[in-house]
Amino acid sequence: MGCTSCSTSKNGQPRGCKNNGTCGTDSCNKLTVFDWLSNMALPGGEKPFDWVEVRFKNGRKQYYKNTGNLPLSIGDIVATEANSGHDIGMVTLTGELVRVQMRRKTISENPEVVQKIYRKANQNDIDVWTASRDKEETIKVKARQYAIDLRLQMKISDIEFQGDGSKATFYYTADSRVDFRELIKLYAREFRIRIEMKQVGLRQEAARLGGIGSCGRELCCSTWLTDLRSVSTSAARYQQLSLNPLKLAGQCGKLKCCLNFELDAYLEALKSFPKATTKLKTNKGTAVCQKTDIFKGLMWYAYEGDWMNWFTLTIEQAKAIVSLNKEGKLASSLEDYSSDSVPESNTKKSFENVVGQDSLTRFDKPKKRRRNRKSKQRNSKRNQPKTFQKKSPQNNV
């Protein structure tokens, strides 16, 4: 999955492109599609699809037409058409899967203006491309300082140079509209290149920069997630998560996209539950739902005015009381229903030791002190019983 920059050197140490989360040479298969048709030949008379998917910095992809019928394969560096000059990118997909990707992204196969692939990049093109990429970090530091000096409410998040080094795109984030006309003049005078400003959202910025999430894995938006849907706090409420912004927010400052992954399963499970706003009417009083456990299928109710005492009911028991209330009848009390609530919850489960370890607390026992051989010999001599010799009686003269 890694490129030559991520491989090891001669002494076995990892090289690394030192880009902290994303590939500096755009070769680590970021947001790529596995070409499972690469080893399959086309049927007779079929021509290969003449469109190619090309990736640029940080997962930005575009589709170009191979008008020159160049023999291209995945991983080839090509010179592509740009608005002015040419750009350098890497081929990430060829063949029929490109047609599928273009249909999924609603890109026409017969547009009015067709962008073409000029040639495979030669060594001179690659040298200019790498030299331009090396200047991006230093220019980004200066660009941020210039924006601060002009007191503009914006943040320069990333810079992307065109392959021929004649143009640079500055990606920025801002909460409101920013008048950066003076900033563009300053950039053009200082850096001597054509400037293009492009505003991106906070989620798009996190996807471009990459990083490690709280789960310990790379960010979904920078590895495989392309559809950045909006996430609301109701997704956390349905999953009964605490509305703590420090835990629910991602690196972009917005709610985590993974809150939507299991939301459909929770909504499907909640259909079998009575509504939490439905009150249970009994002879003892009216009960209100306090808590719901989706996994165990349990609901906790408390009488109005006696909020400290909760009664556990299953879904069937709660529905039985609701059906009685719809008929105009009152249930006797919650105690009658919650008496046989889940007897299995208190039973202890026995687990087998499949790992082969004695116990989880085996390291908590204090270690015995080891004594030296000399101390052992000294103690053994002390513990031996002493023998006394009787003295012979002396005759008094």
KEKE-3310 file (N, C-alpha, C; in steps of 0.2 Angstrom, whole numbers, plus 5000, padded with zeros to 4 digits):
npx = (5004:5011:5021:5037:5043:5038:5045:5058:5075:5092:5099:5088:5080:5064:5059:5049:5038:5036:5024:5015:5001:4996:5000:5015:5019:5008:5005:5000:4989:4977:4960:4957:4951:4949:4955:4947:4945:4957:4965:4957:4952:4945:4930:4929:4931:4927:4932:4944:4939:4942:4944:4952:4956:4964:4974:4977:4985:4982:4970:4962:4953:4952:4945:4951:4952:4960:4966:4976:4978:4987:4998:4993:4994:4990:4997:5006:5014:5008:5006:4994:4980:4977:4970:4978:4994:5001:4997:5003:5000:4994:4990:4976:4966:4960:4951:4935:4930:4932:4922:4911:4913:4912:4899:4893:4897:4891:4896:4898:4901:4903:4907:4906:4918:4933:4945:4961:4975:4991:5004:5015:5024:5040:5057:5061:5048:5044:5054:5052:5040:5041:5050:5042:5032:5040:5041:5029:5027:5034:5030:5017:5018:5022:5011:5001:5005:5005:4991:4987:4993:4986:4974:4963:4949:4952:4958:4973:4973:4979:4991:4992:5002:5002:5007:5017:5022:5018:5006:4997:4986:4977:4970:4957:4949:4934:4923:4914:4910:4925:4935:4948:4955:4966:4975:4978:4985:4996:5001:5004:5014:5024:5026:5027:5019:5004:4989:4976:4962:4953:4939:4935:4925:4925:4925:4929:4942:4948:4948:4957:4969:4970:4974:4974:4960:4950:4947:4959:4962:4965:4957:4941:4936:4947:4952:4942:4929:4918:4906:4901:4890:4878:4878:4867:4862:4852:4855:4865:4856:4847:4855:4857:4868:4879:4878:4891:4902:4915:4918:4910:4913:4923:4940:4938:4930:4916:4902:4905:4907:4904:4894:4883:4884:4878:4866:4854:4852:4849:4837:4828:4828:4821:4808:4801:4799:4788:4783:4794:4788:4776:4764:4761:4747:4741:4733:4739:4746:4752:4765:4781:4793:4809:4822:4829:4834:4841:4848:4845:4832:4823:4814:4813:4803:4795:4785:4775:4781:4787:4801:4813:4812:4813:4806:4808:4803:4799:4798:4786:4778:4777:4770:4758:4752:4750:4741:4730:4728:4723:4711:4704:4706:4714:4730:4735:4747:4764:4772:4766:4769:4783:4788:4792:4802:4816:4823:4835:4845:4851:4858:4873:4886:4896:4913:4925:4942:4950:4962:4972:4978:4981:4975:4968:4973:4986:4998:4997:5001:5013:5030:5041:5055:5071:5084:5102:5114:5124:5117:5107:5115:5120:5109:5105:5114:5112:5100:5103:5103:5112:5126:5132:5146:5149:5159:5172:5172:5183:5195:5196:5209)
npy = (4994:5006:5019:5022:5032:5028:5016:5006:5011:5008:5004:4998:5007:5016:5027:5037:5051:5061:5068:5067:5059:5060:5056:5062:5061:5057:5043:5033:5026:5033:5035:5026:5015:4998:4989:4976:4971:4970:4959:4953:4950:4960:4956:4950:4962:4973:4989:4996:5007:5024:5034:5040:5039:5051:5056:5069:5080:5076:5067:5073:5071:5069:5067:5062:5061:5049:5053:5051:5037:5031:5019:5016:5013:5009:5019:5026:5042:5056:5070:5082:5091:5108:5123:5133:5130:5115:5101:5089:5073:5057:5041:5032:5024:5014:5008:4999:5001:5015:5020:5017:5024:5037:5038:5036:5048:5057:5062:5067:5057:5063:5077:5095:5102:5094:5087:5083:5070:5074:5067:5054:5058:5066:5065:5079:5085:5079:5083:5097:5097:5090:5100:5111:5106:5105:5118:5121:5120:5130:5142:5141:5144:5158:5163:5162:5171:5183:5184:5186:5198:5206:5206:5197:5187:5172:5156:5149:5134:5124:5122:5120:5117:5119:5107:5112:5122:5135:5140:5142:5135:5141:5135:5139:5142:5149:5158:5167:5178:5184:5198:5197:5203:5212:5204:5194:5202:5204:5191:5188:5197:5194:5180:5178:5171:5164:5166:5157:5157:5146:5142:5130:5119:5114:5101:5096:5102:5094:5082:5084:5087:5076:5063:5056:5048:5048:5035:5028:5025:5030:5045:5043:5051:5055:5043:5033:5038:5047:5054:5066:5068:5078:5079:5077:5082:5074:5061:5057:5057:5047:5036:5036:5043:5053:5070:5076:5088:5087:5074:5070:5077:5079:5080:5090:5099:5098:5087:5069:5059:5046:5044:5042:5030:5018:5022:5019:5006:5008:5015:5006:4997:5004:5005:4994:4997:5005:5023:5034:5045:5042:5040:5029:5024:5019:5012:5016:5027:5039:5034:5038:5036:5034:5029:5019:5004:4998:4987:4976:4977:4983:4994:5008:5014:5027:5033:5048:5061:5052:5050:5043:5030:5017:5006:4991:4986:4975:4976:4969:4970:4984:4987:4980:4987:4999:4996:4993:5005:5012:5006:5012:5007:5005:5000:4989:4991:4996:4987:4975:4971:4972:4963:4950:4954:4953:4939:4933:4942:4944:4932:4924:4922:4910:4909:4902:4898:4901:4907:4902:4907:4910:4920:4936:4945:4940:4947:4956:4951:4953:4951:4939:4941:4938:4929:4930:4918:4918:4924:4915:4904:4909:4911:4898:4892:4899:4894:4881:4868:4871:4862:4857:4853:4842:4847:4839:4834:4842:4837:4842:4846)
npz = (5000:5001:4994:4986:4994:5007:5009:5016:5019:5015:5026:5033:5040:5041:5027:5024:5020:5028:5030:5039:5041:5028:5011:5004:4991:4984:4982:4990:4988:4991:4994:4983:4970:4969:4956:4950:4938:4931:4927:4917:4901:4887:4878:4861:4848:4856:4861:4872:4886:4884:4893:4908:4925:4935:4949:4960:4971:4988:4986:4976:4962:4944:4928:4912:4895:4885:4871:4863:4863:4872:4880:4895:4912:4929:4941:4933:4929:4922:4911:4910:4903:4907:4913:4910:4904:4909:4920:4932:4936:4944:4937:4942:4939:4926:4912:4911:4924:4926:4918:4926:4938:4933:4929:4942:4948:4940:4928:4912:4897:4885:4885:4882:4882:4882:4892:4890:4890:4888:4888:4894:4908:4907:4913:4915:4917:4929:4938:4939:4944:4957:4963:4964:4973:4984:4988:4994:5008:5014:5008:5012:5026:5025:5019:5028:5038:5031:5029:5043:5046:5038:5045:5042:5043:5041:5037:5030:5024:5015:5002:4984:4971:4953:4941:4932:4939:4937:4943:4958:4970:4983:4997:5008:5024:5031:5041:5037:5023:5014:5010:5000:4991:4992:4998:4988:4978:4986:4987:4974:4971:4980:4978:4964:4955:4948:4956:4964:4974:4984:4993:5006:5015:5033:5035:5023:5023:5034:5027:5017:5024:5032:5046:5062:5070:5085:5087:5084:5071:5054:5047:5042:5031:5024:5019:5014:5014:5004:5003:5011:5022:5031:5049:5063:5080:5084:5080:5089:5100:5097:5098:5111:5117:5127:5126:5124:5118:5117:5115:5105:5094:5079:5072:5063:5070:5069:5071:5072:5058:5059:5067:5060:5054:5061:5063:5056:5060:5074:5073:5066:5076:5086:5082:5087:5100:5112:5111:5119:5125:5128:5141:5155:5162:5178:5192:5203:5199:5187:5176:5170:5156:5159:5155:5142:5136:5122:5117:5126:5127:5136:5147:5158:5170:5180:5194:5193:5203:5212:5209:5211:5212:5201:5189:5181:5165:5151:5133:5129:5141:5143:5131:5134:5144:5138:5128:5136:5141:5130:5128:5138:5151:5166:5172:5185:5194:5192:5199:5198:5185:5184:5192:5187:5179:5171:5175:5171:5171:5182:5184:5185:5173:5167:5162:5151:5152:5139:5134:5141:5152:5169:5178:5177:5187:5190:5189:5199:5211:5224:5221:5227:5237:5232:5239:5243:5240:5250:5261:5263:5267:5279:5286:5287:5295:5307:5311:5314:5327:5342:5349:5365:5374:5388:5402:5410:5427:5439:5450:5467:5475)
capx = (5000:5015:5025:5044:5045:5037:5048:5064:5081:5097:5100:5082:5076:5059:5061:5043:5038:5036:5019:5010:4995:4994:5006:5018:5020:5002:5006:4999:4982:4972:4953:4957:4946:4952:4953:4947:4945:4964:4967:4952:4953:4939:4928:4931:4928:4926:4937:4945:4937:4947:4944:4957:4956:4970:4973:4982:4987:4977:4965:4959:4953:4949:4944:4954:4952:4966:4965:4982:4979:4994:4997:4993:4992:4989:5004:5010:5014:5006:5005:4987:4978:4975:4967:4984:5000:4999:4997:5006:4996:4996:4984:4974:4961:4959:4946:4928:4928:4932:4915:4906:4915:4910:4892:4892:4898:4887:4901:4896:4907:4904:4906:4907:4925:4936:4952:4965:4981:4996:5009:5018:5028:5047:5061:5061:5042:5044:5059:5049:5034:5044:5053:5036:5029:5044:5040:5023:5026:5037:5025:5011:5019:5022:5004:4997:5007:5002:4984:4986:4995:4980:4968:4958:4946:4952:4964:4975:4974:4984:4993:4993:5005:5001:5013:5022:5024:5015:5000:4996:4979:4977:4963:4956:4942:4932:4916:4910:4914:4931:4938:4955:4959:4973:4979:4980:4990:5002:5004:5007:5020:5029:5028:5028:5015:4997:4986:4969:4959:4947:4936:4933:4922:4929:4925:4934:4949:4950:4949:4963:4975:4971:4975:4971:4954:4950:4947:4965:4963:4965:4951:4937:4935:4953:4954:4937:4922:4918:4900:4901:4883:4877:4876:4864:4863:4847:4859:4867:4851:4844:4860:4858:4875:4879:4879:4897:4905:4922:4918:4906:4916:4929:4945:4935:4925:4909:4900:4909:4903:4903:4887:4877:4885:4874:4859:4848:4850:4845:4830:4825:4826:4817:4801:4797:4798:4783:4786:4796:4784:4769:4764:4758:4742:4739:4729:4744:4748:4755:4772:4784:4799:4816:4828:4828:4840:4839:4851:4842:4824:4821:4812:4813:4798:4795:4779:4776:4781:4792:4806:4819:4810:4812:4803:4810:4798:4801:4794:4779:4775:4775:4765:4752:4749:4748:4735:4725:4726:4720:4704:4701:4707:4720:4734:4735:4753:4770:4775:4764:4772:4790:4790:4796:4806:4822:4827:4841:4850:4855:4862:4880:4888:4903:4917:4930:4949:4952:4968:4977:4981:4979:4970:4970:4977:4992:5003:4996:5004:5020:5035:5045:5062:5076:5090:5108:5117:5127:5113:5104:5119:5121:5103:5104:5119:5109:5094:5105:5103:5119:5128:5136:5150:5150:5166:5174:5173:5190:5195:5199:5215)
capy = (5000:5012:5021:5022:5036:5025:5010:5006:5013:5002:5001:4996:5012:5019:5033:5041:5057:5066:5073:5067:5058:5059:5054:5068:5060:5055:5036:5028:5023:5036:5035:5023:5010:4992:4987:4969:4969:4972:4953:4951:4953:4962:4951:4951:4967:4978:4993:4999:5014:5029:5039:5038:5043:5054:5059:5075:5081:5075:5064:5077:5067:5071:5062:5064:5057:5047:5054:5048:5030:5030:5013:5019:5008:5012:5021:5030:5049:5059:5077:5082:5097:5112:5129:5137:5126:5108:5098:5082:5068:5050:5037:5028:5019:5013:5003:4999:5004:5022:5022:5016:5030:5043:5037:5037:5055:5061:5065:5065:5054:5067:5084:5100:5104:5088:5088:5077:5068:5075:5062:5052:5063:5064:5067:5086:5087:5076:5087:5103:5095:5089:5106:5115:5103:5106:5125:5122:5121:5137:5147:5141:5148:5165:5165:5163:5177:5189:5185:5188:5205:5210:5205:5194:5181:5166:5152:5146:5127:5120:5125:5115:5119:5115:5103:5116:5127:5142:5142:5139:5136:5142:5133:5142:5141:5156:5158:5172:5181:5188:5202:5195:5206:5215:5198:5191:5206:5203:5185:5188:5201:5191:5173:5178:5165:5165:5164:5155:5156:5142:5141:5123:5118:5111:5093:5095:5103:5088:5076:5085:5086:5069:5063:5050:5049:5045:5027:5025:5024:5036:5048:5040:5056:5055:5036:5030:5041:5052:5057:5069:5070:5082:5075:5081:5079:5068:5054:5055:5055:5040:5030:5037:5045:5059:5076:5080:5090:5085:5067:5069:5081:5076:5085:5096:5103:5096:5080:5064:5056:5039:5044:5040:5023:5013:5026:5016:5000:5010:5017:5000:4993:5008:5004:4989:5000:5011:5029:5036:5051:5039:5038:5023:5025:5014:5014:5019:5034:5039:5032:5041:5033:5037:5026:5014:4999:4995:4980:4971:4977:4985:5001:5010:5019:5030:5037:5055:5063:5047:5049:5039:5022:5015:4999:4989:4983:4973:4979:4967:4972:4991:4987:4978:4992:5004:4993:4993:5012:5014:5003:5016:5004:5006:4994:4989:4995:4994:4982:4968:4969:4972:4957:4945:4957:4949:4936:4931:4948:4943:4926:4924:4918:4907:4909:4897:4901:4899:4909:4898:4911:4909:4925:4943:4948:4937:4952:4960:4948:4955:4947:4937:4943:4933:4930:4928:4912:4919:4925:4908:4899:4912:4910:4891:4891:4901:4890:4874:4868:4871:4856:4859:4847:4842:4847:4833:4837:4842:4834:4847:4844)
capz = (5000:5001:4989:4987:5000:5013:5010:5020:5016:5014:5033:5036:5043:5036:5025:5025:5016:5033:5029:5045:5039:5020:5007:5001:4984:4981:4979:4995:4986:4995:4991:4977:4969:4967:4949:4950:4931:4928:4924:4913:4894:4884:4873:4855:4845:4861:4862:4879:4887:4883:4899:4913:4931:4937:4955:4961:4978:4993:4984:4971:4956:4938:4922:4906:4889:4882:4864:4859:4864:4876:4884:4902:4918:4936:4944:4928:4930:4916:4910:4908:4901:4912:4910:4907:4905:4910:4927:4933:4941:4943:4935:4948:4937:4919:4909:4912:4931:4925:4916:4932:4942:4930:4930:4949:4949:4935:4923:4905:4893:4879:4887:4877:4883:4884:4894:4887:4892:4883:4887:4900:4911:4907:4919:4916:4920:4936:4942:4940:4949:4964:4965:4966:4979:4990:4990:4996:5015:5016:5006:5017:5032:5024:5017:5034:5041:5027:5031:5049:5046:5035:5049:5038:5047:5037:5038:5024:5026:5011:4995:4979:4965:4947:4939:4928:4943:4935:4947:4965:4973:4990:5000:5015:5027:5034:5044:5033:5017:5016:5005:5000:4985:4993:4999:4981:4976:4990:4986:4967:4971:4984:4976:4957:4952:4947:4962:4964:4980:4984:5000:5007:5022:5038:5034:5017:5026:5037:5023:5013:5028:5035:5053:5066:5074:5092:5087:5083:5064:5050:5047:5036:5026:5020:5017:5010:5014:4999:5003:5018:5024:5038:5055:5068:5087:5085:5079:5096:5105:5096:5100:5119:5119:5130:5121:5126:5112:5116:5113:5098:5088:5076:5071:5059:5074:5068:5074:5069:5053:5061:5071:5055:5052:5064:5065:5053:5064:5080:5071:5065:5083:5090:5080:5091:5107:5113:5111:5126:5127:5130:5149:5157:5168:5182:5198:5208:5197:5180:5175:5164:5154:5161:5151:5137:5134:5115:5116:5131:5126:5143:5148:5165:5172:5187:5195:5194:5210:5215:5203:5214:5212:5194:5188:5174:5161:5145:5128:5129:5147:5142:5126:5137:5148:5133:5125:5141:5142:5124:5129:5143:5157:5170:5175:5193:5196:5189:5203:5196:5179:5184:5197:5184:5173:5168:5180:5169:5171:5189:5184:5184:5168:5168:5156:5151:5151:5132:5132:5144:5157:5176:5180:5175:5192:5191:5189:5204:5217:5225:5220:5232:5237:5231:5244:5240:5243:5256:5266:5264:5271:5285:5290:5289:5301:5313:5313:5316:5335:5345:5353:5370:5377:5395:5404:5415:5434:5441:5457:5471:5479)
cpx = (5004:5019:5033:5046:5043:5040:5054:5070:5086:5098:5094:5078:5070:5061:5055:5044:5037:5030:5013:5003:4993:5001:5009:5019:5014:5002:5004:4991:4977:4965:4953:4952:4950:4950:4953:4946:4952:4966:4962:4952:4946:4937:4929:4927:4926:4933:4938:4942:4942:4947:4949:4956:4963:4969:4979:4983:4981:4970:4960:4959:4950:4949:4946:4953:4958:4965:4971:4983:4986:4993:4998:4991:4992:4996:5008:5009:5013:5005:4998:4986:4976:4972:4972:4990:4997:5000:5000:5002:4998:4989:4982:4969:4960:4954:4939:4926:4928:4925:4910:4907:4912:4902:4890:4892:4895:4891:4899:4902:4908:4902:4908:4915:4928:4943:4955:4972:4986:5001:5011:5023:5035:5050:5061:5054:5042:5049:5056:5043:5036:5047:5047:5033:5033:5044:5034:5023:5029:5033:5019:5012:5019:5015:5000:4999:5005:4995:4983:4988:4990:4974:4962:4956:4946:4958:4966:4977:4979:4985:4994:4996:5003:5008:5018:5025:5022:5009:5000:4989:4979:4970:4963:4949:4940:4924:4911:4913:4920:4933:4945:4958:4965:4978:4982:4985:4997:5005:5007:5013:5025:5031:5029:5025:5008:4993:4978:4967:4953:4945:4934:4930:4927:4930:4930:4941:4952:4952:4955:4969:4976:4973:4973:4966:4955:4949:4954:4967:4963:4958:4947:4936:4941:4955:4948:4930:4922:4911:4899:4894:4883:4875:4873:4864:4857:4850:4862:4862:4848:4848:4861:4865:4874:4881:4885:4901:4912:4923:4915:4909:4922:4935:4943:4931:4918:4908:4903:4904:4901:4896:4882:4878:4880:4867:4853:4846:4847:4838:4826:4823:4821:4809:4797:4796:4792:4787:4788:4792:4777:4769:4760:4753:4740:4735:4733:4746:4750:4762:4775:4791:4805:4822:4825:4834:4838:4842:4847:4834:4821:4819:4811:4808:4798:4788:4780:4776:4786:4797:4812:4818:4809:4810:4805:4804:4801:4796:4787:4775:4772:4769:4758:4749:4747:4742:4729:4723:4722:4712:4701:4702:4713:4723:4734:4740:4758:4773:4773:4767:4780:4792:4794:4799:4811:4825:4834:4847:4854:4859:4869:4882:4895:4907:4923:4937:4951:4959:4974:4981:4978:4973:4972:4974:4983:4998:5003:4999:5011:5025:5039:5052:5067:5082:5096:5110:5120:5123:5109:5108:5120:5115:5102:5108:5116:5104:5096:5105:5110:5120:5133:5140:5151:5157:5167:5175:5180:5190:5199:5204:5215)
cpy = (5006:5013:5020:5026:5033:5019:5011:5008:5007:4999:4999:5001:5015:5026:5038:5048:5063:5071:5072:5065:5057:5058:5061:5067:5057:5048:5031:5026:5026:5037:5032:5017:5004:4990:4979:4967:4969:4965:4950:4954:4955:4957:4954:4957:4973:4982:4996:5006:5019:5034:5036:5043:5045:5057:5064:5075:5080:5072:5067:5073:5070:5066:5065:5059:5055:5047:5051:5041:5028:5023:5015:5013:5012:5013:5026:5038:5052:5066:5078:5090:5101:5119:5133:5132:5119:5106:5091:5079:5061:5046:5032:5023:5019:5008:5004:5002:5012:5024:5022:5022:5036:5043:5039:5045:5060:5065:5063:5062:5059:5074:5089:5102:5097:5089:5082:5076:5070:5070:5059:5057:5061:5066:5074:5088:5085:5081:5094:5102:5094:5096:5111:5112:5104:5113:5126:5124:5128:5142:5147:5145:5155:5167:5166:5169:5183:5190:5187:5196:5209:5210:5202:5188:5175:5162:5148:5138:5123:5124:5120:5119:5115:5112:5107:5121:5134:5145:5139:5140:5136:5140:5136:5141:5148:5155:5162:5174:5185:5191:5201:5198:5209:5209:5194:5195:5205:5197:5185:5192:5198:5184:5173:5172:5168:5162:5162:5154:5151:5140:5133:5123:5115:5104:5092:5097:5097:5082:5077:5084:5079:5069:5056:5052:5047:5038:5024:5024:5030:5038:5045:5045:5057:5048:5033:5033:5047:5056:5060:5072:5074:5077:5079:5078:5074:5061:5052:5053:5048:5034:5031:5038:5052:5065:5080:5082:5088:5078:5066:5072:5078:5081:5091:5101:5101:5089:5075:5061:5049:5038:5042:5033:5018:5016:5022:5009:5002:5012:5011:4997:4997:5007:4999:4992:5005:5017:5031:5042:5048:5037:5032:5025:5019:5016:5017:5026:5033:5038:5035:5037:5037:5035:5020:5010:4996:4988:4975:4971:4979:4992:5002:5015:5021:5033:5044:5057:5058:5045:5045:5032:5021:5008:4997:4985:4981:4976:4976:4969:4979:4991:4985:4983:4998:5002:4994:5001:5015:5011:5007:5012:5006:5000:4994:4993:4992:4988:4975:4966:4968:4966:4952:4948:4954:4946:4934:4936:4947:4937:4927:4920:4916:4907:4904:4901:4898:4902:4905:4902:4909:4913:4932:4947:4945:4941:4956:4958:4951:4949:4945:4939:4937:4934:4927:4921:4912:4920:4919:4904:4902:4911:4902:4889:4893:4897:4883:4874:4868:4865:4859:4852:4848:4842:4842:4837:4837:4840:4840:4843:4847)
cpz = (5000:4995:4990:4993:5006:5014:5015:5016:5017:5021:5037:5040:5038:5034:5026:5022:5021:5032:5034:5043:5032:5017:5003:4994:4980:4978:4984:4994:4991:4991:4984:4976:4966:4961:4949:4943:4927:4924:4919:4906:4891:4879:4866:4852:4850:4862:4870:4880:4888:4888:4904:4919:4934:4944:4956:4969:4983:4991:4979:4965:4950:4933:4916:4901:4886:4874:4860:4860:4867:4880:4892:4907:4924:4939:4939:4930:4923:4916:4907:4907:4907:4909:4907:4909:4905:4918:4927:4938:4940:4941:4940:4945:4929:4918:4911:4919:4931:4923:4922:4937:4939:4930:4937:4951:4944:4931:4916:4901:4886:4881:4881:4876:4886:4886:4892:4891:4887:4882:4894:4902:4910:4913:4921:4920:4928:4941:4944:4945:4956:4967:4967:4972:4985:4992:4994:5004:5017:5014:5010:5023:5031:5022:5023:5038:5038:5029:5038:5050:5043:5039:5046:5042:5042:5039:5032:5026:5022:5005:4990:4973:4959:4945:4936:4933:4942:4939:4953:4967:4980:4993:5007:5017:5031:5036:5040:5027:5018:5009:5005:4994:4986:4995:4993:4978:4979:4988:4979:4967:4974:4981:4968:4954:4952:4953:4961:4971:4980:4991:5000:5014:5027:5037:5028:5019:5029:5033:5019:5018:5031:5043:5056:5070:5081:5093:5086:5075:5060:5049:5041:5030:5022:5018:5012:5009:5009:5000:5010:5019:5031:5043:5060:5075:5088:5084:5085:5101:5104:5098:5108:5121:5122:5126:5124:5119:5111:5114:5106:5092:5086:5076:5067:5064:5074:5071:5069:5064:5055:5065:5066:5053:5054:5066:5062:5057:5071:5078:5070:5072:5087:5088:5084:5098:5107:5113:5119:5129:5130:5138:5150:5163:5172:5188:5203:5206:5190:5180:5169:5163:5156:5157:5147:5135:5127:5115:5120:5130:5132:5143:5156:5166:5179:5188:5195:5201:5214:5210:5205:5212:5204:5194:5181:5171:5154:5140:5128:5135:5146:5137:5129:5141:5143:5130:5130:5142:5136:5124:5135:5150:5160:5172:5182:5195:5192:5192:5200:5189:5180:5189:5193:5178:5170:5173:5178:5169:5177:5189:5182:5178:5169:5161:5157:5149:5144:5130:5136:5150:5164:5178:5178:5180:5194:5192:5195:5211:5218:5224:5226:5232:5236:5236:5241:5243:5250:5262:5268:5269:5278:5289:5292:5295:5308:5316:5315:5324:5337:5349:5358:5373:5384:5397:5410:5422:5436:5449:5461:5475:5486)
residu = (MET:GLY:CYS:THR:SER:CYS:SER:THR:SER:LYS:ASN:GLY:GLN:PRO:ARG:GLY:CYS:LYS:ASN:ASN:GLY:THR:CYS:GLY:THR:ASP:SER:CYS:ASN:LYS:LEU:THR:VAL:PHE:ASP:TRP:LEU:SER:ASN:MET:ALA:LEU:PRO:GLY:GLY:GLU:LYS:PRO:PHE:ASP:TRP:VAL:GLU:VAL:ARG:PHE:LYS:ASN:GLY:ARG:LYS:GLN:TYR:TYR:LYS:ASN:THR:GLY:ASN:LEU:PRO:LEU:SER:ILE:GLY:ASP:ILE:VAL:ALA:THR:GLU:ALA:ASN:SER:GLY:HIS:ASP:ILE:GLY:MET:VAL:THR:LEU:THR:GLY:GLU:LEU:VAL:ARG:VAL:GLN:MET:ARG:ARG:LYS:THR:ILE:SER:GLU:ASN:PRO:GLU:VAL:VAL:GLN:LYS:ILE:TYR:ARG:LYS:ALA:ASN:GLN:ASN:ASP:ILE:ASP:VAL:TRP:THR:ALA:SER:ARG:ASP:LYS:GLU:GLU:THR:ILE:LYS:VAL:LYS:ALA:ARG:GLN:TYR:ALA:ILE:ASP:LEU:ARG:LEU:GLN:MET:LYS:ILE:SER:ASP:ILE:GLU:PHE:GLN:GLY:ASP:GLY:SER:LYS:ALA:THR:PHE:TYR:TYR:THR:ALA:ASP:SER:ARG:VAL:ASP:PHE:ARG:GLU:LEU:ILE:LYS:LEU:TYR:ALA:ARG:GLU:PHE:ARG:ILE:ARG:ILE:GLU:MET:LYS:GLN:VAL:GLY:LEU:ARG:GLN:GLU:ALA:ALA:ARG:LEU:GLY:GLY:ILE:GLY:SER:CYS:GLY:ARG:GLU:LEU:CYS:CYS:SER:THR:TRP:LEU:THR:ASP:LEU:ARG:SER:VAL:SER:THR:SER:ALA:ALA:ARG:TYR:GLN:GLN:LEU:SER:LEU:ASN:PRO:LEU:LYS:LEU:ALA:GLY:GLN:CYS:GLY:LYS:LEU:LYS:CYS:CYS:LEU:ASN:PHE:GLU:LEU:ASP:ALA:TYR:LEU:GLU:ALA:LEU:LYS:SER:PHE:PRO:LYS:ALA:THR:THR:LYS:LEU:LYS:THR:ASN:LYS:GLY:THR:ALA:VAL:CYS:GLN:LYS:THR:ASP:ILE:PHE:LYS:GLY:LEU:MET:TRP:TYR:ALA:TYR:GLU:GLY:ASP:TRP:MET:ASN:TRP:PHE:THR:LEU:THR:ILE:GLU:GLN:ALA:LYS:ALA:ILE:VAL:SER:LEU:ASN:LYS:GLU:GLY:LYS:LEU:ALA:SER:SER:LEU:GLU:ASP:TYR:SER:SER:ASP:SER:VAL:PRO:GLU:SER:ASN:THR:LYS:LYS:SER:PHE:GLU:ASN:VAL:VAL:GLY:GLN:ASP:SER:LEU:THR:ARG:PHE:ASP:LYS:PRO:LYS:LYS:ARG:ARG:ARG:ASN:ARG:LYS:SER:LYS:GLN:ARG:ASN:SER:LYS:ARG:ASN:GLN:PRO:LYS:THR:PHE:GLN:LYS:LYS:SER:PRO:GLN:ASN:ASN:VAL)
# end
